[in-house]
Amino acid sequence: MPDAHQYSAFQVVFDTWYNALCNYAYSYLKDEDACEDIVQEVFTRIWEHRPNLIGQEEIRYYLFTAVRNNCI
């Protein structure tokens, strides 16, 4: 079960990057609903693997790479 720190860290990452990632996905897909689905899927994977990803400085690169790969 996640603790409050993990949830807070995830919330910060989500709030910081969600809109930018949707815009990035839109540059590939031109479909807002599909973009949101892809970004939400990426964040779901991050939540599932949070001990390894949340808190890493490189998470920005992971996020954009994962969104790009899912768009392609």
Buried (B, 14 or more C-beta within 10 A) or exposed (E): EEEEEBEEBBEEBBEEBBEBBBEBBBEBBEEEEBBBBBBBEBBEBBBEEBEEBBBEEEBBEBBBEBBBEBBE
